[in-house]
Amino acid sequence: MTTAIILAGGLGTRLRAAVPDLPKPMAPVAGRPFLAHQMDFWLAQGVRRFILAVGYRHEVIVQHFGTRHGAGVLEYSVETEPLGTGGALRQAAQQLPPERPVLLLNGDTWFDVPLPALAARAAQLDADWCFALFRHDDPARYMGVDIGRDGRVRSLHAPGAPLANGGVVWFRPGALHGVKQPFGCTLSLETDVMPALLAQGQRFAGLEVPGKFIDIGIPADYHRAAGVVCPEPHPRSHTHAHLH
């Protein structure tokens, strides 16, 4: 079974003017929660299990979706206190087999990534982590990722680099065993966890993907999200990729 962990615990502070008092992934887009569109996209590529890492107002998400969405089974990893993106991922991943790869998704970003291509790049480079990257021209907003011509990541914090992490990551849960901080600590994936694991010698890979990308955490982008997300089955829906 193909599994995805979705980080869905964000406060949505920047969206409050447009979407008051809702967790970001529940922001309505074309009449449905953004999270529903996101799960539909990955269901169409063969994902059948979602672990939702939730925190702020998690009861709204649980009450809306319950334990199933379409053909997908939903489970919840609830933060009783804020753990940051790194702490939330560690908690959600603790029951997963260490070597069976899963997807990590941001609950407030949409990225049209072909799962077979991402899995193939990870397998090609025997990666512990493999990022779907998008090309950008806004270095003030996005931190660049530096990758070599072979697709291996050299730096996760490369100001001015034209590629950025799009919030779709293939990874082996066992890679998190390299985190040195005590379990339950508040950690950031971007600043605490991933740079440290890269420095330890874990294998990080990247794949540039030309598909549509949007981050609904910014009100201006949220208002144009309906024109980006696709409520119809993904055209690659018959090409189910297995992450193992």
SEVEX-388610 format. One record per residue (C-alpha): residue number from 1; residue in one letter; x, y, z. Coordinates in steps of 0.1 Angstrom, whole numbers. Layout:
<pts>
+-----+------+-------+-------+-------+
!  nr ! rest !    xx !    yy !    zz !
+-----+------+-------+-------+-------+
! NUM !    A !     X !     Y !     Z !
...
+-----+------+-------+-------+-------+
</pts>
This chain:
<pts>
+-----+------+-------+-------+-------+
!  nr ! rest !    xx !    yy !    zz !
+-----+------+-------+-------+-------+
!   1 !    M !     0 !     0 !     0 !
!   2 !    T !    13 !    34 !    -9 !
!   3 !    T !    12 !    58 !    21 !
!   4 !    A !    15 !    96 !    23 !
!   5 !    I !    20 !   117 !    55 !
!   6 !    I !     4 !   151 !    51 !
!   7 !    L !    16 !   179 !    74 !
!   8 !    A !   -18 !   195 !    82 !
!   9 !    G !   -12 !   212 !   115 !
!  10 !    G !    -5 !   247 !   104 !
!  11 !    L !   -20 !   277 !   121 !
!  12 !    G !   -28 !   295 !    89 !
!  13 !    T !   -18 !   329 !   104 !
!  14 !    R !   -13 !   346 !    71 !
!  15 !    L !   -46 !   334 !    58 !
!  16 !    R !   -67 !   346 !    87 !
!  17 !    A !   -81 !   376 !    68 !
!  18 !    A !   -93 !   353 !    39 !
!  19 !    V !  -101 !   322 !    59 !
!  20 !    P !  -109 !   329 !    95 !
!  21 !    D !  -103 !   303 !   122 !
!  22 !    L !   -97 !   272 !   100 !
!  23 !    P !   -66 !   251 !    97 !
!  24 !    K !   -49 !   260 !    64 !
!  25 !    P !   -56 !   226 !    47 !
!  26 !    M !   -94 !   232 !    53 !
!  27 !    A !   -94 !   265 !    34 !
!  28 !    P !  -122 !   262 !     8 !
!  29 !    V !  -111 !   260 !   -28 !
!  30 !    A !  -138 !   257 !   -55 !
!  31 !    G !  -163 !   247 !   -28 !
!  32 !    R !  -142 !   220 !   -12 !
!  33 !    P !  -114 !   219 !    14 !
!  34 !    F !   -80 !   223 !    -2 !
!  35 !    L !   -70 !   190 !    15 !
!  36 !    A !   -98 !   172 !    -4 !
!  37 !    H !   -83 !   183 !   -37 !
!  38 !    Q !   -48 !   174 !   -26 !
!  39 !    M !   -58 !   139 !   -15 !
!  40 !    D !   -78 !   133 !   -47 !
!  41 !    F !   -47 !   141 !   -67 !
!  42 !    W !   -26 !   115 !   -49 !
!  43 !    L !   -54 !    89 !   -48 !
!  44 !    A !   -54 !    91 !   -86 !
!  45 !    Q !   -17 !    81 !   -85 !
!  46 !    G !   -22 !    51 !   -63 !
!  47 !    V !   -19 !    64 !   -28 !
!  48 !    R !   -43 !    45 !    -6 !
!  49 !    R !   -33 !    55 !    30 !
!  50 !    F !   -30 !    90 !    44 !
!  51 !    I !   -16 !    98 !    78 !
!  52 !    L !   -27 !   134 !    86 !
!  53 !    A !    -3 !   151 !   111 !
!  54 !    V !   -27 !   175 !   127 !
!  55 !    G !   -27 !   200 !   155 !
!  56 !    Y !   -44 !   234 !   154 !
!  57 !    R !   -82 !   228 !   153 !
!  58 !    H !   -77 !   192 !   143 !
!  59 !    E !  -112 !   184 !   152 !
!  60 !    V !  -124 !   203 !   122 !
!  61 !    I !  -104 !   180 !    99 !
!  62 !    V !  -114 !   148 !   118 !
!  63 !    Q !  -151 !   157 !   118 !
!  64 !    H !  -151 !   165 !    81 !
!  65 !    F !  -132 !   136 !    67 !
!  66 !    G !  -135 !   108 !    93 !
!  67 !    T !  -115 !    77 !    85 !
!  68 !    R !  -119 !    75 !    47 !
!  69 !    H !  -117 !    98 !    17 !
!  70 !    G !  -127 !    81 !   -16 !
!  71 !    A !  -106 !    50 !   -19 !
!  72 !    G !   -81 !    62 !     8 !
!  73 !    V !   -79 !    52 !    44 !
!  74 !    L !   -72 !    82 !    68 !
!  75 !    E !   -53 !    80 !   101 !
!  76 !    Y !   -45 !   109 !   124 !
!  77 !    S !   -13 !   118 !   143 !
!  78 !    V !   -25 !   145 !   167 !
!  79 !    E !    -1 !   170 !   183 !
!  80 !    T !   -11 !   178 !   219 !
!  81 !    E !    13 !   207 !   218 !
!  82 !    P !    31 !   222 !   188 !
!  83 !    L !    60 !   201 !   176 !
!  84 !    G !    70 !   220 !   145 !
!  85 !    T !    72 !   203 !   111 !
!  86 !    G !   101 !   181 !   121 !
!  87 !    G !    85 !   169 !   154 !
!  88 !    A !    52 !   163 !   137 !
!  89 !    L !    68 !   142 !   111 !
!  90 !    R !    87 !   121 !   136 !
!  91 !    Q !    55 !   115 !   156 !
!  92 !    A !    35 !   105 !   125 !
!  93 !    A !    62 !    82 !   111 !
!  94 !    Q !    70 !    63 !   143 !
!  95 !    Q !    47 !    33 !   135 !
!  96 !    L !    59 !    30 !    98 !
!  97 !    P !    83 !     3 !    86 !
!  98 !    P !   117 !    19 !    84 !
!  99 !    E !   127 !     9 !    49 !
! 100 !    R !    93 !    11 !    30 !
! 101 !    P !    93 !    46 !    14 !
! 102 !    V !    64 !    69 !    18 !
! 103 !    L !    54 !   104 !     6 !
! 104 !    L !    57 !   135 !    27 !
! 105 !    L !    33 !   163 !    17 !
! 106 !    N !    27 !   198 !    29 !
! 107 !    G !   -10 !   204 !    36 !
! 108 !    D !    -9 !   239 !    22 !
! 109 !    T !     9 !   234 !   -11 !
! 110 !    W !    -2 !   219 !   -44 !
! 111 !    F !    24 !   205 !   -68 !
! 112 !    D !    16 !   185 !   -99 !
! 113 !    V !    43 !   158 !   -95 !
! 114 !    P !    43 !   125 !  -114 !
! 115 !    L !    49 !    99 !   -87 !
! 116 !    P !    66 !    73 !  -110 !
! 117 !    A !    92 !    98 !  -119 !
! 118 !    L !   100 !   108 !   -83 !
! 119 !    A !   102 !    72 !   -72 !
! 120 !    A !   124 !    64 !  -102 !
! 121 !    R !   148 !    92 !   -93 !
! 122 !    A !   150 !    80 !   -57 !
! 123 !    A !   157 !    44 !   -68 !
! 124 !    Q !   183 !    55 !   -93 !
! 125 !    L !   203 !    74 !   -66 !
! 126 !    D !   194 !    50 !   -37 !
! 127 !    A !   181 !    81 !   -19 !
! 128 !    D !   170 !    84 !    17 !
! 129 !    W !   151 !   115 !     7 !
! 130 !    C !   141 !   127 !   -28 !
! 131 !    F !   126 !   162 !   -33 !
! 132 !    A !   103 !   173 !   -61 !
! 133 !    L !   117 !   207 !   -70 !
! 134 !    F !   102 !   237 !   -89 !
! 135 !    R !   119 !   265 !  -107 !
! 136 !    H !   113 !   299 !   -93 !
! 137 !    D !   123 !   335 !   -97 !
! 138 !    D !   115 !   348 !   -62 !
! 139 !    P !   146 !   343 !   -40 !
! 140 !    A !   131 !   365 !   -13 !
! 141 !    R !   103 !   340 !    -8 !
! 142 !    Y !   118 !   306 !   -16 !
! 143 !    M !   151 !   292 !    -2 !
! 144 !    G !   170 !   276 !   -31 !
! 145 !    V !   181 !   240 !   -32 !
! 146 !    D !   215 !   232 !   -49 !
! 147 !    I !   217 !   200 !   -68 !
! 148 !    G !   244 !   186 !   -90 !
! 149 !    R !   240 !   174 !  -125 !
! 150 !    D !   236 !   139 !  -112 !
! 151 !    G !   205 !   149 !   -92 !
! 152 !    R !   221 !   147 !   -58 !
! 153 !    V !   214 !   175 !   -34 !
! 154 !    R !   245 !   194 !   -23 !
! 155 !    S !   228 !   220 !    -2 !
! 156 !    L !   193 !   226 !    12 !
! 157 !    H !   199 !   263 !    19 !
! 158 !    A !   214 !   278 !   -12 !
! 159 !    P !   203 !   315 !   -16 !
! 160 !    G !   198 !   324 !   -52 !
! 161 !    A !   196 !   288 !   -65 !
! 162 !    P !   168 !   286 !   -91 !
! 163 !    L !   152 !   254 !   -77 !
! 164 !    A !   131 !   252 !   -45 !
! 165 !    N !   115 !   224 !   -25 !
! 166 !    G !    78 !   220 !   -36 !
! 167 !    G !    66 !   202 !    -6 !
! 168 !    V !    65 !   167 !   -21 !
! 169 !    V !    92 !   144 !    -7 !
! 170 !    W !    98 !   107 !   -11 !
! 171 !    F !   116 !    93 !    20 !
! 172 !    R !   125 !    63 !    40 !
! 173 !    P !   110 !    66 !    75 !
! 174 !    G !   141 !    50 !    90 !
! 175 !    A !   161 !    80 !    79 !
! 176 !    L !   145 !    99 !   108 !
! 177 !    H !   164 !    76 !   133 !
! 178 !    G !   193 !    99 !   125 !
! 179 !    V !   177 !   128 !   144 !
! 180 !    K !   197 !   133 !   176 !
! 181 !    Q !   172 !   154 !   196 !
! 182 !    P !   150 !   137 !   221 !
! 183 !    F !   116 !   125 !   208 !
! 184 !    G !    89 !   150 !   214 !
! 185 !    C !   111 !   181 !   208 !
! 186 !    T !    98 !   210 !   187 !
! 187 !    L !   118 !   208 !   155 !
! 188 !    S !   117 !   224 !   121 !
! 189 !    L !   122 !   200 !    91 !
! 190 !    E !   138 !   228 !    71 !
! 191 !    T !   163 !   242 !    96 !
! 192 !    D !   168 !   214 !   123 !
! 193 !    V !   162 !   180 !   108 !
! 194 !    M !   171 !   179 !    71 !
! 195 !    P !   203 !   199 !    71 !
! 196 !    A !   216 !   178 !   100 !
! 197 !    L !   208 !   145 !    82 !
! 198 !    L !   224 !   157 !    50 !
! 199 !    A !   255 !   166 !    70 !
! 200 !    Q !   255 !   131 !    85 !
! 201 !    G !   259 !   117 !    50 !
! 202 !    Q !   223 !   106 !    43 !
! 203 !    R !   216 !   105 !     6 !
! 204 !    F !   194 !   134 !    -7 !
! 205 !    A !   182 !   136 !   -42 !
! 206 !    G !   161 !   161 !   -62 !
! 207 !    L !   140 !   160 !   -93 !
! 208 !    E !   130 !   192 !  -112 !
! 209 !    V !    93 !   190 !  -120 !
! 210 !    P !    77 !   215 !  -144 !
! 211 !    G !    41 !   209 !  -131 !
! 212 !    K !    19 !   235 !  -115 !
! 213 !    F !    28 !   247 !   -80 !
! 214 !    I !     9 !   268 !   -56 !
! 215 !    D !    13 !   277 !   -19 !
! 216 !    I !   -21 !   287 !    -4 !
! 217 !    G !    -4 !   301 !    27 !
! 218 !    I !    -2 !   335 !     9 !
! 219 !    P !   -36 !   352 !     5 !
! 220 !    A !   -29 !   362 !   -31 !
! 221 !    D !   -20 !   327 !   -41 !
! 222 !    Y !   -49 !   313 !   -22 !
! 223 !    H !   -74 !   334 !   -42 !
! 224 !    R !   -60 !   319 !   -75 !
! 225 !    A !   -58 !   283 !   -62 !
! 226 !    A !   -91 !   273 !   -78 !
! 227 !    G !   -75 !   279 !  -112 !
! 228 !    V !   -46 !   256 !  -103 !
! 229 !    V !   -60 !   226 !   -85 !
! 230 !    C !   -78 !   201 !  -106 !
! 231 !    P !  -109 !   184 !   -92 !
! 232 !    E !  -110 !   159 !  -120 !
! 233 !    P !   -90 !   126 !  -119 !
! 234 !    H !   -54 !   131 !  -127 !
! 235 !    P !   -45 !   121 !  -163 !
! 236 !    R !   -19 !    97 !  -149 !
! 237 !    S !   -46 !    79 !  -128 !
! 238 !    H !   -40 !    46 !  -145 !
! 239 !    T !    -3 !    47 !  -138 !
! 240 !    H !    -1 !    37 !  -101 !
! 241 !    A !    34 !    40 !   -87 !
! 242 !    H !    44 !    18 !   -58 !
! 243 !    L !    70 !    33 !   -34 !
! 244 !    H !    85 !     0 !   -26 !
+-----+------+-------+-------+-------+
</pts>
